[in-house]
Amino acid sequence: MKIKNPATDTIIAELKEDNISEVNTTLEILRKGQKKWALLQVKERLNCIIKFGDLIQQNKEELAAIMTSETGKPLQQSLNEITGAQNRVDHLKANAEKWLADEILVDAGATHEKIVYEPLGVIANISAWNFPYNVGYNVFLYALVAGNSVLYKPSEYASLTGKQFEKYLYQAGIPQDVFICAIGDGSLGQQLLESDFDGYFFTGSHATGQKIAKTVAPKLVPLQLELGGKDPLFVTDDVPDVQLAAANAAEGAFYNNGQSCCAVERIYVSEIIYDAFVEAFVKEVNSYVQGDPTNLNTFLGPLTREPQIAILEHQISDALEKGAVLKAGGQAIDVAGYYFQPTVLVDCNHDMKVMHEESFGPIIGIQKVKTDEEAIALMQDTKYGLTAAIFTSNEERAMSVLQQMNTGTVYWNCCDRVSPNVPWSGRKNSGLGTTLSSQGIRAFVQPKSYHMRA
């Protein structure tokens, strides 16, 4: 497999692809390893994860450079991700033993009752390239602590990072028959779906998630899908600082080049502050430094995937044909690499694809609204259900809006953030299942009920 640097469109490495005919052999290795791994106490497994976290932080400069080289993520944002992902390790350190412990429910009378949480077995973790540390940790660290073994298939766009996970997990004491990183493209992923794993955990697009669900449904094993979104933000007329609201909204839309499942992808602004907001928003976007992702001052690097350029161009032309006004950007940059100008479209409406189809790039549509009721109706007008946000100084107003959002996560005066303390989940086309929080720890175990009479 040839690994390209999206900033230069040049090959920077070659990795041996795993032979799909060997998947079942690998599965048997992991199955044997899992049985021994599951016999350890939670604390013993957890100690390996804690050591892994320490090793990653000790080597984060090198690891950030690797991630930047293959994804194009600006180096400072790569460092931010690696540093921030440590909160998953800290969350497990504080909570794993508690949430994986046996639960004694009845300890009096003739029959005692308890729940024991047992590992699922061998997990297939088909992961994503946009935040490989965050979305990877959400699955494989939690699965390992719970006593599972893991076949980790990184995206072909983050394979070098996947091999680093394997390297440092082994150094931290995870046995080589408990975690294996498999390198390959979609054909390898398809082979994993056709093999007999005990659970499938996928992060990626809705279209691929649907195909995975159809393929593994007959197996009747746990399936979790963390999919995309078309996440709305409503900026009300009572925000105390329009410029600050615009700056925060712009970062939520353009961080990591908009290549985030929970990025702000459409903005609704009260007509009273609309012109002021748009002016401040465009000014903020035009201040972003775009260019070499290895420069610590760069905010926008290249897109990770070249084919995404055509999708963005199509959304822009569609919006302009239907009456949108281009306020910034609008096209790819004619240099080596997959650079696209940060693009702001205003006077948008829901006839435009940019307001209802996932963009996954540095592009945003902004629409004027007269009332909260209009904003709510537009925010609800989506097949996705990942996150929704509102900026307002009025908590009661915020809660009234957010309670009507059919999404797994809602934000008041913030956006585009994930915390290990609360569940991360999607509704509708944004996925199935939950990672993080106590529920995310227990996503990797199955309960067994005990009825016991002496």
Buried (B, 14 or more C-beta within 10 A) or exposed (E): BEBBBBBBEEEBBEBEBBEBEEBEEBBEBBBBBBBEBBEEEBEEBBBBBBBBBBBBBEBBEEBBEBBBBBBBBBBBBBBBBBBBBBBBBEBBBEBBBEBBEEEEEEEEEEEBBBEBBEBBBBBBBBBBBBBBBBBBBBBBBBBBBBBBBBBBBBBBBBBBBBBBBBEBBBEBBBBEBBBBBBBBBEEBBBBBBEBEBBBBBBBBBBEBBEBBBEBBEEBEBBBBBBBBBBBBBBBBBEBEEBBBBBBBBBBBBBBBBBBBBBBBBBBBBBEEBBEBBBBBBBBBBEEBEBBBBBEEEBBBBBBBBBEBBEBBBEBBEBBBEBEBEBBBBBEBBEEEBBBBBBBBBBBBBBEBBBBBBBBBBBBBBBBBBEEBEBBBBBBBEBEBBBBBBBBBEEEEBBEBBBEBBEBBBBBBBEBBEBEBEBBBBBBBBBBBBBBBBBBBBBBBBBEEEBEEEE
